[in-house]
Structure formats: structure tokens, C-alpha cells
Amino acid sequence: MNAAHAAVASLALLLAACGVTGGNAGGGAPAGPPAGAHATADVAGARLGLSAQVWIDRMPGPVGPAGPAARDLPPGPLHVAVQVASADGFPEGVAIDRVWVTAGERTWESPLAYLVKADGRLEGGAAGGPSLGEGKPATVVVRVTAPDGVRYLEARVPRVAAAY
């Protein structure tokens, strides 16, 4: 393997380790969020829905989204905040643990870095993803775990914002 091939292989491994996917490098279907996500889902007797905000942090220094554990988020340009809510009250034993953000043909996957449960909703966030395209529409998917199984909720974000 020459130096150019080694550099490309190293870059591919680095991007995979960071959760960046896209294109069709392996010849199969491009990786992305799990299939079967819906805008709402009935979970443990409550109808849950997802709302999300996605932005690229253009501010200098280690700035993260507002929240009780924002200081624990890694620095990086892409940030996502999600809220899973129910008008029926948030059911016990239900959690969210993973998020996928897709803009164009690229998807970033991350564990949720902090979770706050209050007022019939569960909020979480993640940071440190790549710049997927300021101003582009995005789709956000979260994994919801419950005693009776796993479901996926989806929200469409009209445009990836920027914070300056």
C-alpha cells in the first residue's frame, strides 16, 4: 500500500469512528438512520412526538447548547437538541439514548450527551458532529427505548441554523 492509499484508509477509519457516513464507498446501500421512524409513536400508554433543533456553532471557543450539562459536551461544529414530549405525561421506564442527523446524503450518529426529564418531556443533546451544511434541511431521528421494545421518532428541521 502506498502513502496515498494509507492516507485514504486512515481518513475513512477516522470518519467512521466519528460517526460520519455518506456516499456509497462500500458498494452497498449508504449507511444512515434506522428505517421505520415516525413523527409520533404510542409508547407505554402515551403518544410521544419529537421536536429538534440543529445548528452549526461558528462561535469562537468551546460553546455548547444551553442546558444543565452543556459543559460536558465536546467541542465541534454540529449540535443537536431534541425534545420528546407527550400531552399524556411522560411514561415511566422510557428513555432516549441515540440520535441521527441527516442533511443531504450525509448522516451523523451520536449518543445523547445529556438527558433532562421535566414537564411531560425528555430533552437531550449531542455535539461535536461535522458541518453537514448550513441552511440545508435536516432530518433528526432518535431511538426510544421502553420496557415493551424500541421505537424510532423522526423530526424534520427546515434548515440547519448557525450560531455566531
C-alpha atoms as an extended CHARMM CRD file, in Angstrom:
* protein
*
       164  EXT
         1         1  MET       CA              0.0000000000        0.0000000000        0.0000000000  PROA      1               0.0000000000
         2         2  ASN       CA              1.4720000000        3.3490000000       -0.9830000000  PROA      2               0.0000000000
         3         3  ALA       CA              1.2920000000        6.5110000000        1.1160000000  PROA      3               0.0000000000
         4         4  ALA       CA             -1.7960000000        7.8640000000       -0.6940000000  PROA      4               0.0000000000
         5         5  HSD       CA             -3.7570000000        4.6510000000       -0.0960000000  PROA      5               0.0000000000
         6         6  ALA       CA             -2.6820000000        4.6420000000        3.5560000000  PROA      6               0.0000000000
         7         7  ALA       CA             -3.8530000000        8.2470000000        3.9700000000  PROA      7               0.0000000000
         8         8  VAL       CA             -7.2560000000        7.4980000000        2.4070000000  PROA      8               0.0000000000
         9         9  ALA       CA             -7.6790000000        4.3860000000        4.5730000000  PROA      9               0.0000000000
        10        10  SER       CA             -6.7540000000        6.3690000000        7.6900000000  PROA      10              0.0000000000
        11        11  LEU       CA             -9.2490000000        9.1040000000        6.8150000000  PROA      11              0.0000000000
        12        12  ALA       CA            -12.0160000000        6.5490000000        6.2180000000  PROA      12              0.0000000000
        13        13  LEU       CA            -11.3410000000        4.9320000000        9.6030000000  PROA      13              0.0000000000
        14        14  LEU       CA            -11.3250000000        8.3280000000       11.3230000000  PROA      14              0.0000000000
        15        15  LEU       CA            -14.6400000000        9.3520000000        9.7320000000  PROA      15              0.0000000000
        16        16  ALA       CA            -16.2370000000        6.0090000000       10.6280000000  PROA      16              0.0000000000
        17        17  ALA       CA            -15.0370000000        6.3440000000       14.2330000000  PROA      17              0.0000000000
        18        18  CYS       CA            -16.6130000000        9.8180000000       14.3900000000  PROA      18              0.0000000000
        19        19  GLY       CA            -19.9290000000        8.5080000000       13.1120000000  PROA      19              0.0000000000
        20        20  VAL       CA            -19.7790000000       10.3080000000        9.7540000000  PROA      20              0.0000000000
        21        21  THR       CA            -21.3310000000        8.3160000000        6.9490000000  PROA      21              0.0000000000
        22        22  GLY       CA            -22.4650000000        9.0720000000        3.4680000000  PROA      22              0.0000000000
        23        23  GLY       CA            -21.9160000000        8.2400000000       -0.1380000000  PROA      23              0.0000000000
        24        24  ASN       CA            -21.6110000000        4.6840000000       -1.2510000000  PROA      24              0.0000000000
        25        25  ALA       CA            -17.9890000000        3.7610000000       -0.5690000000  PROA      25              0.0000000000
        26        26  GLY       CA            -18.7350000000        0.1290000000        0.2550000000  PROA      26              0.0000000000
        27        27  GLY       CA            -20.8280000000       -0.5610000000       -2.8230000000  PROA      27              0.0000000000
        28        28  GLY       CA            -23.9540000000       -1.3260000000       -0.7650000000  PROA      28              0.0000000000
        29        29  ALA       CA            -26.6640000000        1.0000000000        0.4430000000  PROA      29              0.0000000000
        30        30  PRO       CA            -25.3350000000        4.1110000000        2.2040000000  PROA      30              0.0000000000
        31        31  ALA       CA            -25.4610000000        3.9800000000        5.9970000000  PROA      31              0.0000000000
        32        32  GLY       CA            -27.9820000000        6.2250000000        7.6780000000  PROA      32              0.0000000000
        33        33  PRO       CA            -30.6160000000        6.3680000000       10.3770000000  PROA      33              0.0000000000
        34        34  PRO       CA            -32.6930000000        3.2720000000       11.1180000000  PROA      34              0.0000000000
        35        35  ALA       CA            -35.6970000000        2.6550000000        8.8700000000  PROA      35              0.0000000000
        36        36  GLY       CA            -39.1840000000        2.8290000000       10.3100000000  PROA      36              0.0000000000
        37        37  ALA       CA            -39.0260000000        6.1640000000       12.1330000000  PROA      37              0.0000000000
        38        38  HSD       CA            -42.3120000000        8.0430000000       12.5820000000  PROA      38              0.0000000000
        39        39  ALA       CA            -43.3400000000       11.5410000000       13.6720000000  PROA      39              0.0000000000
        40        40  THR       CA            -45.2650000000       10.0570000000       16.6160000000  PROA      40              0.0000000000
        41        41  ALA       CA            -45.4040000000        6.6820000000       18.3640000000  PROA      41              0.0000000000
        42        42  ASP       CA            -47.5330000000        5.0880000000       21.0640000000  PROA      42              0.0000000000
        43        43  VAL       CA            -45.1530000000        4.0460000000       23.8360000000  PROA      43              0.0000000000
        44        44  ALA       CA            -46.1540000000        2.6580000000       27.2310000000  PROA      44              0.0000000000
        45        45  GLY       CA            -49.6580000000        4.1540000000       27.0030000000  PROA      45              0.0000000000
        46        46  ALA       CA            -48.5900000000        7.6080000000       25.8300000000  PROA      46              0.0000000000
        47        47  ARG       CA            -48.3230000000        9.1680000000       22.3630000000  PROA      47              0.0000000000
        48        48  LEU       CA            -44.8060000000       10.5750000000       22.0000000000  PROA      48              0.0000000000
        49        49  GLY       CA            -43.6240000000       13.1620000000       19.4690000000  PROA      49              0.0000000000
        50        50  LEU       CA            -40.2100000000       14.5850000000       18.6360000000  PROA      50              0.0000000000
        51        51  SER       CA            -39.0620000000       18.1430000000       18.0460000000  PROA      51              0.0000000000
        52        52  ALA       CA            -35.4710000000       19.0770000000       17.2700000000  PROA      52              0.0000000000
        53        53  GLN       CA            -33.0850000000       21.9380000000       16.6210000000  PROA      53              0.0000000000
        54        54  VAL       CA            -29.8610000000       21.5620000000       14.6310000000  PROA      54              0.0000000000
        55        55  TRP       CA            -27.1800000000       24.2190000000       14.3560000000  PROA      55              0.0000000000
        56        56  ILE       CA            -23.5640000000       24.7380000000       13.4430000000  PROA      56              0.0000000000
        57        57  ASP       CA            -21.5290000000       26.5070000000       16.1050000000  PROA      57              0.0000000000
        58        58  ARG       CA            -19.4980000000       29.2730000000       14.4650000000  PROA      58              0.0000000000
        59        59  MET       CA            -18.6630000000       30.9770000000       17.7710000000  PROA      59              0.0000000000
        60        60  PRO       CA            -15.0220000000       31.0110000000       18.9030000000  PROA      60              0.0000000000
        61        61  GLY       CA            -14.1790000000       28.8790000000       21.9020000000  PROA      61              0.0000000000
        62        62  PRO       CA            -15.8490000000       25.8440000000       23.4940000000  PROA      62              0.0000000000
        63        63  VAL       CA            -19.5400000000       26.8040000000       23.3080000000  PROA      63              0.0000000000
        64        64  GLY       CA            -22.3290000000       24.2430000000       23.6430000000  PROA      64              0.0000000000
        65        65  PRO       CA            -26.1200000000       24.2590000000       23.7820000000  PROA      65              0.0000000000
        66        66  ALA       CA            -27.8110000000       25.6790000000       26.8650000000  PROA      66              0.0000000000
        67        67  GLY       CA            -28.6740000000       23.0760000000       29.4300000000  PROA      67              0.0000000000
        68        68  PRO       CA            -27.6390000000       21.6830000000       32.7830000000  PROA      68              0.0000000000
        69        69  ALA       CA            -24.7800000000       19.5840000000       31.3960000000  PROA      69              0.0000000000
        70        70  ALA       CA            -23.6890000000       21.6780000000       28.4080000000  PROA      70              0.0000000000
        71        71  ARG       CA            -20.1810000000       21.8710000000       29.8650000000  PROA      71              0.0000000000
        72        72  ASP       CA            -19.8910000000       18.0860000000       29.3010000000  PROA      72              0.0000000000
        73        73  LEU       CA            -20.4270000000       18.3000000000       25.5310000000  PROA      73              0.0000000000
        74        74  PRO       CA            -17.4010000000       18.0150000000       23.2410000000  PROA      74              0.0000000000
        75        75  PRO       CA            -16.4800000000       20.9760000000       21.0660000000  PROA      75              0.0000000000
        76        76  GLY       CA            -17.4270000000       20.6180000000       17.4180000000  PROA      76              0.0000000000
        77        77  PRO       CA            -19.3850000000       22.4860000000       14.8110000000  PROA      77              0.0000000000
        78        78  LEU       CA            -22.6320000000       20.4480000000       14.6910000000  PROA      78              0.0000000000
        79        79  HSD       CA            -25.0460000000       20.4970000000       17.6300000000  PROA      79              0.0000000000
        80        80  VAL       CA            -28.4800000000       18.9280000000       18.0290000000  PROA      80              0.0000000000
        81        81  ALA       CA            -31.0730000000       19.3520000000       20.7780000000  PROA      81              0.0000000000
        82        82  VAL       CA            -34.0990000000       17.0360000000       20.9210000000  PROA      82              0.0000000000
        83        83  GLN       CA            -37.3070000000       17.0450000000       22.9230000000  PROA      83              0.0000000000
        84        84  VAL       CA            -39.5660000000       14.0060000000       23.1510000000  PROA      84              0.0000000000
        85        85  ALA       CA            -42.9040000000       15.0560000000       24.6200000000  PROA      85              0.0000000000
        86        86  SER       CA            -46.3410000000       13.7150000000       25.4140000000  PROA      86              0.0000000000
        87        87  ALA       CA            -49.5470000000       15.5180000000       26.3000000000  PROA      87              0.0000000000
        88        88  ASP       CA            -50.4240000000       12.3960000000       28.3320000000  PROA      88              0.0000000000
        89        89  GLY       CA            -47.4640000000       12.7890000000       30.7240000000  PROA      89              0.0000000000
        90        90  PHE       CA            -44.1380000000       11.1090000000       30.1440000000  PROA      90              0.0000000000
        91        91  PRO       CA            -44.3120000000        7.3560000000       30.7750000000  PROA      91              0.0000000000
        92        92  GLU       CA            -42.0290000000        5.6530000000       33.2990000000  PROA      92              0.0000000000
        93        93  GLY       CA            -39.2460000000        3.4350000000       32.0210000000  PROA      93              0.0000000000
        94        94  VAL       CA            -38.9600000000        5.2400000000       28.6730000000  PROA      94              0.0000000000
        95        95  ALA       CA            -35.6190000000        6.7020000000       27.5900000000  PROA      95              0.0000000000
        96        96  ILE       CA            -33.8820000000        8.1890000000       24.5550000000  PROA      96              0.0000000000
        97        97  ASP       CA            -30.2590000000        7.3010000000       24.0190000000  PROA      97              0.0000000000
        98        98  ARG       CA            -29.1110000000        7.8650000000       20.4210000000  PROA      98              0.0000000000
        99        99  VAL       CA            -29.5750000000       10.4550000000       17.6680000000  PROA      99              0.0000000000
       100       100  TRP       CA            -29.0210000000       10.5440000000       13.8990000000  PROA      100             0.0000000000
       101       101  VAL       CA            -28.8560000000       13.8180000000       11.9390000000  PROA      101             0.0000000000
       102       102  THR       CA            -29.0940000000       13.6280000000        8.1370000000  PROA      102             0.0000000000
       103       103  ALA       CA            -28.5780000000       16.5730000000        5.7840000000  PROA      103             0.0000000000
       104       104  GLY       CA            -28.2750000000       15.8150000000        2.0990000000  PROA      104             0.0000000000
       105       105  GLU       CA            -26.5390000000       12.4720000000        1.7060000000  PROA      105             0.0000000000
       106       106  ARG       CA            -24.5320000000       12.6760000000        4.9390000000  PROA      106             0.0000000000
       107       107  THR       CA            -25.5630000000       11.2940000000        8.3220000000  PROA      107             0.0000000000
       108       108  TRP       CA            -24.0100000000       11.8470000000       11.7380000000  PROA      108             0.0000000000
       109       109  GLU       CA            -24.8170000000        9.4010000000       14.5460000000  PROA      109             0.0000000000
       110       110  SER       CA            -24.1320000000       10.0800000000       18.2210000000  PROA      110             0.0000000000
       111       111  PRO       CA            -25.1390000000        9.0230000000       21.7120000000  PROA      111             0.0000000000
       112       112  LEU       CA            -27.1240000000       11.7010000000       23.5280000000  PROA      112             0.0000000000
       113       113  ALA       CA            -24.7760000000       13.5050000000       25.9050000000  PROA      113             0.0000000000
       114       114  TYR       CA            -27.2710000000       14.7460000000       28.4690000000  PROA      114             0.0000000000
       115       115  LEU       CA            -30.8670000000       13.9920000000       29.3860000000  PROA      115             0.0000000000
       116       116  VAL       CA            -33.3370000000       16.1090000000       31.3490000000  PROA      116             0.0000000000
       117       117  LYS       CA            -36.8500000000       14.9370000000       32.2210000000  PROA      117             0.0000000000
       118       118  ALA       CA            -39.4020000000       17.6200000000       33.1270000000  PROA      118             0.0000000000
       119       119  ASP       CA            -42.9840000000       18.6890000000       32.4660000000  PROA      119             0.0000000000
       120       120  GLY       CA            -44.0500000000       15.7070000000       30.3560000000  PROA      120             0.0000000000
       121       121  ARG       CA            -40.9720000000       15.7080000000       28.1520000000  PROA      121             0.0000000000
       122       122  LEU       CA            -37.4840000000       14.2950000000       27.9000000000  PROA      122             0.0000000000
       123       123  GLU       CA            -34.7400000000       16.5030000000       26.4480000000  PROA      123             0.0000000000
       124       124  GLY       CA            -31.2900000000       15.5710000000       25.2350000000  PROA      124             0.0000000000
       125       125  GLY       CA            -28.4440000000       16.8690000000       23.1690000000  PROA      125             0.0000000000
       126       126  ALA       CA            -25.2800000000       15.9780000000       21.3520000000  PROA      126             0.0000000000
       127       127  ALA       CA            -22.4110000000       17.9980000000       19.9200000000  PROA      127             0.0000000000
       128       128  GLY       CA            -19.1830000000       17.5390000000       18.0700000000  PROA      128             0.0000000000
       129       129  GLY       CA            -20.5270000000       16.4160000000       14.7090000000  PROA      129             0.0000000000
       130       130  PRO       CA            -19.2750000000       17.5530000000       11.3310000000  PROA      130             0.0000000000
       131       131  SER       CA            -20.6750000000       20.5340000000        9.4800000000  PROA      131             0.0000000000
       132       132  LEU       CA            -23.4340000000       18.9110000000        7.4230000000  PROA      132             0.0000000000
       133       133  GLY       CA            -24.4460000000       22.0510000000        5.5800000000  PROA      133             0.0000000000
       134       134  GLU       CA            -25.6100000000       25.3410000000        6.9950000000  PROA      134             0.0000000000
       135       135  GLY       CA            -29.0170000000       26.3390000000        5.6420000000  PROA      135             0.0000000000
       136       136  LYS       CA            -29.8740000000       22.8340000000        4.4030000000  PROA      136             0.0000000000
       137       137  PRO       CA            -32.9340000000       20.9510000000        5.6260000000  PROA      137             0.0000000000
       138       138  ALA       CA            -32.1820000000       18.0920000000        8.0260000000  PROA      138             0.0000000000
       139       139  THR       CA            -33.9090000000       15.0250000000        9.4040000000  PROA      139             0.0000000000
       140       140  VAL       CA            -33.3680000000       14.0350000000       13.0380000000  PROA      140             0.0000000000
       141       141  VAL       CA            -34.1200000000       10.5310000000       14.3380000000  PROA      141             0.0000000000
       142       142  VAL       CA            -33.9300000000        9.4160000000       17.9870000000  PROA      142             0.0000000000
       143       143  ARG       CA            -34.0490000000        5.9240000000       19.4400000000  PROA      143             0.0000000000
       144       144  VAL       CA            -36.7050000000        5.5000000000       22.1200000000  PROA      144             0.0000000000
       145       145  THR       CA            -36.3160000000        2.5420000000       24.4580000000  PROA      145             0.0000000000
       146       146  ALA       CA            -39.1900000000        1.2490000000       26.5750000000  PROA      146             0.0000000000
       147       147  PRO       CA            -39.9710000000       -1.9050000000       28.5460000000  PROA      147             0.0000000000
       148       148  ASP       CA            -42.0330000000       -3.1320000000       25.5730000000  PROA      148             0.0000000000
       149       149  GLY       CA            -39.3970000000       -2.5150000000       22.8810000000  PROA      149             0.0000000000
       150       150  VAL       CA            -37.5460000000        0.0420000000       20.7760000000  PROA      150             0.0000000000
       151       151  ARG       CA            -39.0750000000        2.6830000000       18.5120000000  PROA      151             0.0000000000
       152       152  TYR       CA            -37.6840000000        5.4940000000       16.3970000000  PROA      152             0.0000000000
       153       153  LEU       CA            -39.0740000000        9.0400000000       16.2370000000  PROA      153             0.0000000000
       154       154  GLU       CA            -38.3250000000       11.4400000000       13.3990000000  PROA      154             0.0000000000
       155       155  ALA       CA            -38.4770000000       15.2220000000       13.0700000000  PROA      155             0.0000000000
       156       156  ARG       CA            -37.8120000000       17.3800000000       10.0220000000  PROA      156             0.0000000000
       157       157  VAL       CA            -35.8120000000       20.5530000000       10.5820000000  PROA      157             0.0000000000
       158       158  PRO       CA            -36.4020000000       23.1620000000        7.8240000000  PROA      158             0.0000000000
       159       159  ARG       CA            -32.8010000000       24.3990000000        7.8850000000  PROA      159             0.0000000000
       160       160  VAL       CA            -29.5790000000       23.8560000000        9.7730000000  PROA      160             0.0000000000
       161       161  ALA       CA            -29.0050000000       27.1280000000       11.6120000000  PROA      161             0.0000000000
       162       162  ALA       CA            -25.7220000000       28.7920000000       12.5080000000  PROA      162             0.0000000000
       163       163  ALA       CA            -24.7380000000       30.4070000000       15.7960000000  PROA      163             0.0000000000
       164       164  TYR       CA            -22.2630000000       33.3020000000       15.5320000000  PROA      164             0.0000000000
